[in-house]
Amino acid sequence: MGEGERFQLGTVGALSLSVVSSVSIVICNKALISTLGFTFATTLTSWHLLVTFCSLHVALLMKLFEHKPFDARAVMGFGILNGISIGLLNLSLGFNSVGFYQMTKLAIIPCTVLLETLFFRKRFSRTIQFSLTILLLGVGIATVTDLQLNGLGSVLSLLAVVTTCIAQIMTNTIQKRFKVSSTQLLYQSCPYQAMTLFITGPFLDGLLTNQNVFAFKYTPQVLVFIVLSCLISVSVNFSTFLVIGKTSPVTYQVLGHLKTCLVLAFGYVLLHDPFSWRNICGILVALLGMILYSYFCSLESQQKASETSAQLAQAKENESDPLLSVENGTTVMNDGVVPQPPVWSSNKDLRA
């Protein structure tokens, strides 16, 4: 199996793991929050990250991956920024309507495209832009309902979008710059993310729910779902870093909207959530956008691979040609002709 085939297989595996784990944890958390009344989302996320770090530490002791330390300031800044973005997204949901929160999530893709274009000189073709537009239109039709604006909620949403985009771009950039794997980056950044949310989580949850997470009645059923949610989160966090590292922040957001459509569908089938023709039409349009995005990305990848192969073939051909050849006392060097220097006689007076 060639290097390209292994990379494609790894990418497909990462995408599949991300979809399955994310849909699973959403269903689990929905039962935990809606059915059992455990509404402390930020604190729960901090527990997710702590369990993820502990699991990775066990994997490190078992030598399943190699610890690779790098720039400590970059890791700390990245971890804290990730924690802040999660907290801001939860605050955005708390201070805005569900419809406006969905609009906030939709804004992450165009914001990421803008930031990568401005600061990384990355170019997105018109076909990619078209497919992303179709995707966002479909998700908007399926999920956005009421749009109730307020000043504080709008500011929080803007901050949430910007921090989320920067954190996801940093995930991809750090892995490539320092040549670390998704597991190595997640292991080193997890403590900073977890501590940021562990400190701020109870305060944010109390602000949003008017309840105290430490005063909640933890029944055996609640504890079982919390443990299950934390275990699934290990796969969610790992697959998130894996997908962004192997693809791009934009592709990860596209995958996120696929998860949204799947969650809507599973909610209707398994949990009998209310569903309308608007939801169905929106999901179909979104799926069309995802198919187009995948198709155009595949075409561009094949085109780049062909160009790279052609350049390598040309380079090998140039290396195989003799650099110098001698013809009739003249040195031929590629396209230019350089005369040979005169041969001095041993008995000739060389003095001026």
ChimeraX attribute file (.defattr): number of C-alpha atoms within 10 A of each C-alpha:
attribute: neighborCount
match mode: 1-to-1
recipient: residues
	/A:1	5
	/A:2	6
	/A:3	8
	/A:4	10
	/A:5	10
	/A:6	11
	/A:7	12
	/A:8	12
	/A:9	12
	/A:10	15
	/A:11	18
	/A:12	14
	/A:13	15
	/A:14	21
	/A:15	21
	/A:16	15
	/A:17	18
	/A:18	25
	/A:19	20
	/A:20	16
	/A:21	20
	/A:22	24
	/A:23	21
	/A:24	18
	/A:25	19
	/A:26	17
	/A:27	16
	/A:28	16
	/A:29	22
	/A:30	17
	/A:31	16
	/A:32	21
	/A:33	15
	/A:34	10
	/A:35	10
	/A:36	15
	/A:37	13
	/A:38	20
	/A:39	20
	/A:40	22
	/A:41	19
	/A:42	24
	/A:43	21
	/A:44	22
	/A:45	22
	/A:46	26
	/A:47	22
	/A:48	23
	/A:49	27
	/A:50	21
	/A:51	20
	/A:52	26
	/A:53	20
	/A:54	15
	/A:55	14
	/A:56	22
	/A:57	17
	/A:58	12
	/A:59	13
	/A:60	16
	/A:61	11
	/A:62	10
	/A:63	10
	/A:64	11
	/A:65	14
	/A:66	14
	/A:67	17
	/A:68	13
	/A:69	12
	/A:70	15
	/A:71	9
	/A:72	11
	/A:73	9
	/A:74	12
	/A:75	19
	/A:76	17
	/A:77	15
	/A:78	23
	/A:79	24
	/A:80	20
	/A:81	21
	/A:82	27
	/A:83	29
	/A:84	21
	/A:85	21
	/A:86	21
	/A:87	23
	/A:88	23
	/A:89	22
	/A:90	22
	/A:91	22
	/A:92	25
	/A:93	19
	/A:94	18
	/A:95	19
	/A:96	22
	/A:97	19
	/A:98	18
	/A:99	17
	/A:100	24
	/A:101	26
	/A:102	19
	/A:103	19
	/A:104	21
	/A:105	19
	/A:106	21
	/A:107	17
	/A:108	21
	/A:109	22
	/A:110	16
	/A:111	17
	/A:112	21
	/A:113	17
	/A:114	17
	/A:115	17
	/A:116	19
	/A:117	13
	/A:118	11
	/A:119	8
	/A:120	11
	/A:121	10
	/A:122	12
	/A:123	12
	/A:124	12
	/A:125	11
	/A:126	10
	/A:127	14
	/A:128	18
	/A:129	14
	/A:130	13
	/A:131	21
	/A:132	22
	/A:133	16
	/A:134	19
	/A:135	27
	/A:136	24
	/A:137	17
	/A:138	27
	/A:139	26
	/A:140	21
	/A:141	17
	/A:142	24
	/A:143	21
	/A:144	19
	/A:145	14
	/A:146	12
	/A:147	14
	/A:148	13
	/A:149	13
	/A:150	12
	/A:151	10
	/A:152	12
	/A:153	20
	/A:154	18
	/A:155	12
	/A:156	21
	/A:157	26
	/A:158	17
	/A:159	17
	/A:160	23
	/A:161	22
	/A:162	16
	/A:163	21
	/A:164	24
	/A:165	27
	/A:166	19
	/A:167	21
	/A:168	23
	/A:169	20
	/A:170	20
	/A:171	25
	/A:172	20
	/A:173	17
	/A:174	20
	/A:175	20
	/A:176	13
	/A:177	9
	/A:178	13
	/A:179	13
	/A:180	18
	/A:181	20
	/A:182	22
	/A:183	19
	/A:184	20
	/A:185	25
	/A:186	24
	/A:187	21
	/A:188	21
	/A:189	22
	/A:190	28
	/A:191	20
	/A:192	21
	/A:193	26
	/A:194	26
	/A:195	18
	/A:196	20
	/A:197	26
	/A:198	20
	/A:199	12
	/A:200	17
	/A:201	25
	/A:202	21
	/A:203	17
	/A:204	21
	/A:205	23
	/A:206	14
	/A:207	13
	/A:208	17
	/A:209	12
	/A:210	10
	/A:211	15
	/A:212	13
	/A:213	19
	/A:214	8
	/A:215	7
	/A:216	12
	/A:217	10
	/A:218	14
	/A:219	9
	/A:220	9
	/A:221	10
	/A:222	18
	/A:223	12
	/A:224	13
	/A:225	18
	/A:226	20
	/A:227	14
	/A:228	14
	/A:229	22
	/A:230	23
	/A:231	16
	/A:232	21
	/A:233	22
	/A:234	20
	/A:235	17
	/A:236	23
	/A:237	20
	/A:238	21
	/A:239	24
	/A:240	24
	/A:241	24
	/A:242	27
	/A:243	26
	/A:244	25
	/A:245	25
	/A:246	22
	/A:247	14
	/A:248	16
	/A:249	28
	/A:250	21
	/A:251	19
	/A:252	22
	/A:253	19
	/A:254	22
	/A:255	18
	/A:256	18
	/A:257	21
	/A:258	20
	/A:259	19
	/A:260	20
	/A:261	24
	/A:262	17
	/A:263	17
	/A:264	21
	/A:265	18
	/A:266	16
	/A:267	17
	/A:268	14
	/A:269	12
	/A:270	9
	/A:271	13
	/A:272	10
	/A:273	11
	/A:274	10
	/A:275	14
	/A:276	10
	/A:277	9
	/A:278	13
	/A:279	21
	/A:280	17
	/A:281	15
	/A:282	23
	/A:283	27
	/A:284	17
	/A:285	21
	/A:286	28
	/A:287	19
	/A:288	16
	/A:289	24
	/A:290	23
	/A:291	14
	/A:292	19
	/A:293	23
	/A:294	16
	/A:295	15
	/A:296	17
	/A:297	16
	/A:298	12
	/A:299	12
	/A:300	14
	/A:301	12
	/A:302	12
	/A:303	12
	/A:304	12
	/A:305	13
	/A:306	12
	/A:307	12
	/A:308	12
	/A:309	12
	/A:310	12
	/A:311	12
	/A:312	12
	/A:313	12
	/A:314	12
	/A:315	11
	/A:316	11
	/A:317	10
	/A:318	11
	/A:319	10
	/A:320	9
	/A:321	9
	/A:322	9
	/A:323	10
	/A:324	10
	/A:325	10
	/A:326	10
	/A:327	8
	/A:328	6
	/A:329	9
	/A:330	13
	/A:331	16
	/A:332	16
	/A:333	13
	/A:334	11
	/A:335	6
	/A:336	8
	/A:337	10
	/A:338	10
	/A:339	10
	/A:340	12
	/A:341	9
	/A:342	6
	/A:343	6
	/A:344	9
	/A:345	8
	/A:346	7
	/A:347	6
	/A:348	7
	/A:349	8
	/A:350	8
	/A:351	4
	/A:352	3
